[in-house]
Amino acid sequence: MTPRLVPAAEQLLRQLEGRKFKATPGEPDGLNRIRSVTFDAATSRWLLPILDAIGDPRIASLRHGSKSRLTVTWVPDYRADFRTYYPLDEVDEVLND
């Protein structure tokens, strides 16, 4: 069985399509699900404050680690299976206007 991103992570990456970004998936867990994604430094600069402000319950942690890269980790329960829309543009507009 091939490891797969959790649906909540797929949703975030789908919403970022059309923007310039690099994302690296983390290691699969015991259920062969990938629950973390690390973004490049440029993407991390603008994405971290937006995701922090959203406070989505599907996200377990936002870690701004080495080389200023953001690692988003999703929860290890059923909430990570929801493909609910992330209000990225709306929160960005509030934070940066």
Backbone bond lengths (Angstrom), bond angles and torsions (degrees), N, CA, C in turn:
res aa  C-N    CA-C-N  psi(-1)  N-CA   C-N-CA  omega(-1)  CA-C   N-CA-C  phi
1 M - - - 1.456 - - 1.534 108.98 -
2 T 1.308 116.49 128.81 1.457 122.43 -179.14 1.524 110.27 -78.84
3 P 1.339 118.18 134.37 1.468 119.94 176.57 1.523 110.78 -61.13
4 R 1.331 116.19 142.29 1.469 121.00 -179.97 1.513 110.89 -130.55
5 L 1.315 114.86 146.89 1.461 120.20 172.49 1.518 109.63 -65.02
6 V 1.324 116.20 146.48 1.455 118.95 173.69 1.531 108.07 -67.03
7 P 1.329 118.82 150.14 1.464 121.59 -177.54 1.534 114.36 -55.42
8 A 1.330 118.42 -35.07 1.462 120.09 179.15 1.531 110.94 -63.77
9 A 1.329 117.35 -35.92 1.464 121.47 176.91 1.523 110.43 -70.77
10 E 1.328 116.70 -41.31 1.465 120.42 176.80 1.518 110.65 -59.24
11 Q 1.333 116.68 -39.71 1.467 121.25 179.89 1.523 110.76 -62.36
12 L 1.327 117.14 -46.01 1.460 120.14 179.42 1.522 110.69 -60.98
13 L 1.327 117.03 -46.29 1.468 119.82 -179.55 1.524 111.39 -64.62
14 R 1.313 116.97 -36.76 1.469 120.75 177.83 1.532 110.07 -62.75
15 Q 1.315 116.74 -40.91 1.465 119.97 179.72 1.525 112.40 -69.50
16 L 1.315 117.78 -22.50 1.462 120.91 179.03 1.522 112.67 -85.35
17 E 1.335 117.66 -9.17 1.460 120.81 178.95 1.520 109.49 -56.65
18 G 1.306 115.81 141.57 1.456 120.65 -178.53 1.522 112.08 93.52
19 R 1.315 116.86 -12.20 1.467 121.66 175.16 1.526 107.14 -105.78
20 K 1.302 115.43 156.80 1.460 119.27 178.04 1.534 107.83 -83.09
21 F 1.334 116.59 116.11 1.457 121.02 177.67 1.516 109.65 -158.09
22 K 1.322 114.90 158.31 1.457 121.76 173.58 1.511 106.83 -125.78
23 A 1.328 115.77 134.15 1.456 121.15 179.52 1.517 109.04 -133.71
24 T 1.326 115.27 137.59 1.453 121.56 178.75 1.521 108.45 -119.62
25 P 1.330 117.33 120.29 1.461 118.92 179.01 1.526 111.18 -70.63
26 G 1.343 114.91 150.50 1.453 120.65 177.84 1.518 111.26 -81.82
27 E 1.309 115.75 -167.91 1.457 122.33 -179.94 1.523 110.33 -82.15
28 P 1.330 118.17 147.47 1.459 120.49 177.90 1.532 111.44 -69.35
29 D 1.333 114.71 150.19 1.461 119.94 176.77 1.528 109.65 -86.33
30 G 1.327 117.62 -168.66 1.450 122.17 -178.27 1.519 114.01 -65.78
31 L 1.342 117.07 -17.12 1.458 121.84 178.43 1.528 111.79 -98.33
32 N 1.345 115.71 9.33 1.463 122.39 -179.22 1.525 112.28 65.73
33 R 1.326 115.47 29.76 1.461 122.20 177.00 1.523 108.84 -109.50
34 I 1.306 117.31 137.25 1.464 122.37 177.32 1.518 107.32 -93.45
35 R 1.331 116.13 118.78 1.460 121.64 -174.10 1.526 113.78 -111.73
36 S 1.324 118.15 7.11 1.467 119.13 178.31 1.522 110.41 -140.99
37 V 1.321 113.89 150.98 1.468 122.26 177.72 1.522 106.94 -139.25
38 T 1.322 116.70 134.57 1.462 122.24 176.70 1.521 108.39 -108.80
39 F 1.333 115.51 131.36 1.465 122.41 -178.19 1.519 110.51 -103.77
40 D 1.328 116.01 154.61 1.466 121.72 176.97 1.527 109.58 -64.24
41 A 1.325 116.03 163.51 1.469 122.08 -174.61 1.528 112.33 -61.04
42 A 1.316 117.73 -42.20 1.476 120.29 -178.13 1.526 110.70 -63.44
43 T 1.311 117.71 -44.26 1.463 121.32 178.58 1.525 109.93 -67.26
44 S 1.322 116.50 -40.14 1.465 121.47 -178.16 1.521 111.93 -59.24
45 R 1.339 117.00 -36.06 1.472 121.18 -178.38 1.521 112.27 -58.35
46 W 1.325 117.52 -42.40 1.462 119.07 -178.05 1.532 112.62 -94.85
47 L 1.333 117.88 -25.81 1.463 120.35 -176.54 1.524 113.18 -78.48
48 L 1.330 117.95 -36.87 1.467 120.94 -178.16 1.521 113.07 -56.42
49 P 1.339 119.94 -52.58 1.469 118.05 -178.85 1.529 113.15 -63.11
50 I 1.317 117.06 -31.47 1.462 120.41 179.76 1.527 110.34 -69.31
51 L 1.332 116.98 -50.30 1.465 119.71 179.77 1.526 111.28 -64.91
52 D 1.327 116.72 -35.47 1.463 120.31 177.42 1.530 110.51 -62.87
53 A 1.315 117.03 -42.71 1.467 121.33 179.90 1.525 111.89 -68.56
54 I 1.327 117.14 -34.45 1.461 120.85 179.97 1.526 110.02 -65.47
55 G 1.317 117.79 -42.03 1.462 121.25 179.90 1.527 112.93 60.71
56 D 1.306 117.19 41.56 1.464 122.12 -176.19 1.530 111.32 -65.32
57 P 1.342 118.09 130.00 1.471 120.69 -178.29 1.529 114.14 -69.11
58 R 1.317 117.64 -9.94 1.465 120.42 176.44 1.521 111.66 -78.95
59 I 1.331 116.42 -17.27 1.466 121.40 -177.49 1.523 109.06 -96.23
60 A 1.333 115.46 122.39 1.464 121.02 179.79 1.523 111.22 -80.73
61 S 1.346 116.73 -39.03 1.461 118.62 -179.05 1.525 111.49 -157.58
62 L 1.329 113.09 153.43 1.459 123.28 173.32 1.526 104.88 -122.40
63 R 1.311 117.10 110.87 1.460 120.55 -177.84 1.516 109.39 -115.11
64 H 1.328 115.59 120.28 1.456 122.22 177.90 1.514 105.95 -95.61
65 G 1.318 116.84 95.79 1.456 121.46 -169.54 1.501 114.76 -103.94
66 S 1.313 113.95 -142.38 1.458 121.83 -174.35 1.521 111.99 -59.87
67 K 1.312 114.32 143.64 1.469 122.56 179.56 1.525 111.96 55.23
68 S 1.342 116.31 31.20 1.479 123.28 176.32 1.520 112.91 58.66
69 R 1.318 116.90 32.27 1.462 120.62 179.06 1.529 110.01 -98.56
70 L 1.308 114.88 136.79 1.453 122.66 179.42 1.522 110.24 -89.04
71 T 1.331 116.46 130.47 1.454 121.37 171.56 1.522 107.88 -112.89
72 V 1.316 115.52 120.57 1.462 122.14 177.32 1.525 106.83 -100.10
73 T 1.333 115.60 127.93 1.465 121.02 178.24 1.520 108.43 -120.38
74 W 1.322 115.13 129.32 1.467 120.95 -179.64 1.516 110.31 -92.64
75 V 1.315 115.82 156.82 1.466 123.04 -176.40 1.533 111.19 -62.79
76 P 1.339 116.50 153.84 1.464 119.97 -179.00 1.532 113.29 -91.10
77 D 1.317 116.78 31.56 1.461 118.99 179.69 1.528 110.82 -133.25
78 Y 1.311 116.45 -170.24 1.468 123.39 -173.51 1.529 113.96 -59.37
79 R 1.330 118.44 -23.48 1.471 120.25 -178.81 1.527 111.95 -61.76
80 A 1.331 117.45 -28.14 1.470 121.19 178.77 1.527 111.77 -69.75
81 D 1.336 117.40 -8.93 1.460 121.40 178.85 1.527 112.86 -87.96
82 F 1.325 117.64 -5.57 1.462 121.22 -178.77 1.524 110.78 -86.80
83 R 1.320 115.38 133.38 1.472 121.89 178.76 1.536 111.23 -99.37
84 T 1.290 116.37 35.02 1.455 121.20 -179.87 1.532 110.05 -61.45
85 Y 1.318 115.08 140.91 1.466 123.73 179.63 1.532 110.66 -60.34
86 Y 1.325 117.03 134.79 1.465 122.75 172.46 1.536 107.18 -91.87
87 P 1.323 119.57 124.94 1.466 120.85 -178.35 1.535 112.73 -78.65
88 L 1.318 116.55 58.98 1.464 121.64 -175.39 1.526 112.76 -62.60
89 D 1.329 116.47 -50.23 1.470 119.67 -176.72 1.520 111.55 -66.59
90 E 1.319 116.05 -40.16 1.464 119.90 -179.03 1.539 111.12 -64.36
91 V 1.314 116.73 -45.06 1.475 120.23 179.97 1.530 109.93 -69.43
92 D 1.324 117.57 -38.38 1.464 120.45 177.40 1.517 110.28 -59.65
93 E 1.316 116.80 -41.89 1.464 120.62 179.62 1.527 111.26 -62.63
94 V 1.319 117.30 -41.00 1.469 121.02 179.45 1.526 110.30 -67.68
95 L 1.322 116.82 -44.37 1.458 120.55 -176.62 1.521 113.37 -71.60
96 N 1.310 117.74 -31.36 1.462 120.48 -170.92 1.514 115.65 -115.66
97 D 1.308 117.31 17.43 1.475 119.27 175.72 1.504 111.43 -102.68
